[in-house]
């Protein structure tokens, strides 16, 4: 039990420090030239996570297209950024379809690359492109969330997507921490032993309860912060919190599935933490949830 609490304290410290850094980037990322800095940070995270994913593929004796994938995911993130800023006088209207064009060109480039080197084209094309869809697309949705209320490069004064991005990260990570604490303290029944031996039903329920509770708290404090804070009802907070809590745990299990197949414990980019992919695995499944909610709620 002592080791579990020590691990929890370490995990809490790392998540807390990460949250401070992320919150800083989110806050400044709403303003003018800092949007480029924030987008660059998202692109760097996506590229690092994709690199870790490709390392998992190498453990399976596969040969992913590293250079194509890394360049593509960075271009994709910036293409999404341009699209969120609305029409630009110095960019052709074609850039409004930039993300889709980049995905199409990447798929074509993978075909050409493996047609030339001839290494298991079916498997390597599929797994190389999967990494961009699995990691790049959902992480780029972070930009669609934070700049959801941007029109023609200007933010609607009544709404700020940065608050919704904070909501996404806070609820997702709270569910992760809640599940880890409850599962470590009271967990008995295994949830998915073959994928993640430490996951328990009790931990899953605890994580879900924490996600709902934190979501409701954020809805409660919204009116006290100002009109640009989260604007949704308690019922919506409960439903959205539950969905985020469920999908966050599915995201964690999805990465566990990949790591188990590759025969590794974590991606090991960050000593003592695991890796960037380990830190964003839940967000890969929850960012689409919050973005879809915004599309339904505000349009």
N, C-alpha and C positions, 0 to 999 in steps of 0.2 A: 504493500500500500504506500510505503514511503517513496519508493521509486516512481509510482504513478503520480503522486502529488508533486514530486520533483519535476517530472516530465510535463505536468500540467503547468507548473510555474514557468518553466522554460518556454513552453508553447505560448503561454499568455504574454510573456515578455516580448517574444519575437513578433507575435501578432499585434501587440500594442505599439511597438516601435514602427512596424510596417504601416499600421493605421495612421500614425502621425505623419509619416512621410507621404502616404497616399492622400491624406486630407489636405496637406499643403499643396500638392500638385493639382488637386481638384479645385481648390479655392482660387489659385492663381490662373488655372487653366481656363477660367471663364473670361479672362480679360485680354483683349487685343493680341499683341505679339506673343504673350505667354501661351496662347492656344497652340502655337507651333511647338513649344517646349513640352506641353502636355501630350500632344500627339506623338512627338518623338519618344517620350517615355513609354507610351502604350505600344508603339512599334518595337521598341527595344525589348519590352517584356514579351511580346508576341514572338519575336525572333528567337529569344533565348528559350522560351518554352518549346518552340518548334524544333530547335536544335536538340533539346533534351529528348523530345519524342523521336527524332531521327536516330539518336543514340540507342533508344530502346529497339528500334528496328534493326540496328546493326547487331544487337545481341541475338537476334533471330536469323543472323547470316543474310540479311537483306541489304540492298544497296540503294538507299533513298537518294534522290537528287537534291543534295544539300544546297548547292549554290542557287539552283532554280527556286527551291522552296523558300529559302531565307530572303532572297531578293523579292520574290512574289509577295510574301506576307508583309514586308515593309511597305511595298508599293500599294498593296491593298488597303492597309490601315490609313495611309495618307490619302488615297482615293476616296475612302469613306469620309475622311475629314473634309476634303474639298466639297463633297456632295452635301454635307451638313451645313455648310456655310452659304448655300444658295448660289444663284448665278453670279459669275464673275466677269467683269468687262474684259479682263486680260486673259481669260481662259475660254476656249471654244466650248459650246454647249455639249459637245461630245463627252466632256469630263463629268457631266451629270450621270453618265452611264459608266464611269470609270471603274467602279468595283466589279461590275459584271464583265467588262472587257478584260480586266486583269485576270479574273478567274478563267475566262475562256482561253486567253493567250497562255496562261500557265499550264492548263490541261494539254494544249497543243504542244507546248515546249517539252513537257514530260514525254509525250509520244516520240518526238524527234530525238530527244536525248537518249532514250532507251532503245530506239530503233538503231542508233549508231553504235552504242556499246553492247547491245544485245543481251544484257543481263536480266533474265526473268522479267520480261516486259510487263506481263499481266499483273504480277504481284507488286513489282516496284512502282509502276505507274499508279496503281490503286492506292498503295500505302503512302506514297509521297504526296499525292493530292489530298488524301484523307487528312493528313496533318494540317493542311491549310484550312480545310473546312471545319475540322474539329477544334482548332486553336485560333486561327486568324479571324475567321468570320465572327465567332461570339465575342472575342476580345475587341474587335472593331465596333461591335454594338455598344461598347462603353462610350464611344464617341457619339453615337446616335442618341444615347441617353443624355449625356451631359450637354449636348448641343441641340436637344430636341426642340427647344423654344427659340432657336436662332432663325431669324428671317432676314435674308439679304445681308448677312454678316452681323446683324445686330440682335441682341437678346431682348425678348419681350420683357418689359420691366415688371410684369406681374408674375412671372414664373422664372425659375432658374433650374435648369437640368442638373446642376451640380448637387443640389439637395437630393435629387432622385438617385444620383450615382452614389452619394453617401449612404442613402437608404439601402441600396443594393448591396454595398460592401458590408455595412454594419449588420444587417439582418443575416446575410450569408455567413459571415464569420462568427456571429453570435451563435447561430445554429451549430456550426462546427465545434465551437468551444463548449456549448451546452451538451452536445452529444458526447464529446470526449470526456467531460467531467462526469456526467450521469453514467455513461457506459463504464468508465473506469472505477466508479464508486459502487454502483449497484448492478452492473451488467451481469447477467447469468446466461441468458439464452442467445446463442449465436445467430446472427442475422444472415451472413453470407460467408461461411467459414472458408470455402475454397477461394474466395476472392480476397477477403480481408479478415483474418482470424480474430482480430480484436473488436470487430464491429458486433454490437449486440442489439436485440430488439429494444431493450431498455434505453440504450444510448440513442437509438433512432427516435424513439418517442420523446426522450428528453430534448433532443435537438429540435424536433418539430415544435414542442411546447415553447422552447426559448425563442424560436423564430417568430411564432405568433405573438408572444408576449412583448418582444422588442418592437415588432411592427405596430402593435397597438399603442405602446408608449410613444413611439415617434408620431403617430397620428394625434395622440393626446397633446403633446408639446407643440405641435404645429402652430396652432393659433397664437401661442405665446411668443413665437419667434418672429412672425411677420407674414405678410401676405405672399411672400415669395417662397415660403416653406412648403412642405408637403401638403397637398390639398386633396384629401380623400376621407371617406367616412370610416367609422369603426368596423362596420361590416366588411368594407373593402380591405381594411387593414388586416382583418382576421383571415380573409380568403387569400389575399396576396401573400401574407406572411406564411400561411400553410403551404402554398404552392412553392414559394421560394425555399422553405425548409425541406420539402420533399425533393425538389429538383437539385438542391445543393448536395444532398446526400447521394443522389443518383450520380451526380458528377464525380463525387469522391469515389464511388464504387466503379464508375467507368474507367477512371485512371488506374484503380487497383487491378481491374481486369487486364489492362495493357501491361502493367508492371509484372503481374503474376505470369502472364504468357511469356514475357521476356526474361523472367527469372531474376528480377532485381527487386530490392526493397524500396528504393527511392531514386530520384534522378541525380542526387548528389552534387548539384551545382553549388549549393550553399551549405557549407559545413554546419552540422548540428541542426539544420532545418529540413534538409532534403533537397529541394530544388524549386525553381520558379514554377514548373509545371505542377508540383505538389501544392504550391501556394495558391494557384489560380484554378485548380481543377473544378472546384465547386462553382466558381464564377462562370466557367464555360457553359454551364447548364442554367444558371440563374439570370445571366444578363439577357438572354432572349425573353425570359418570363417578364422582367420589368419593362423591357422595350415594348413588348406586345401589350402590356397593361396600359402604358402611356398612349399607344396608338388607339386603343379602345376608349380610354378614359377622356382623352382630350380632343379626339377627332370625331 
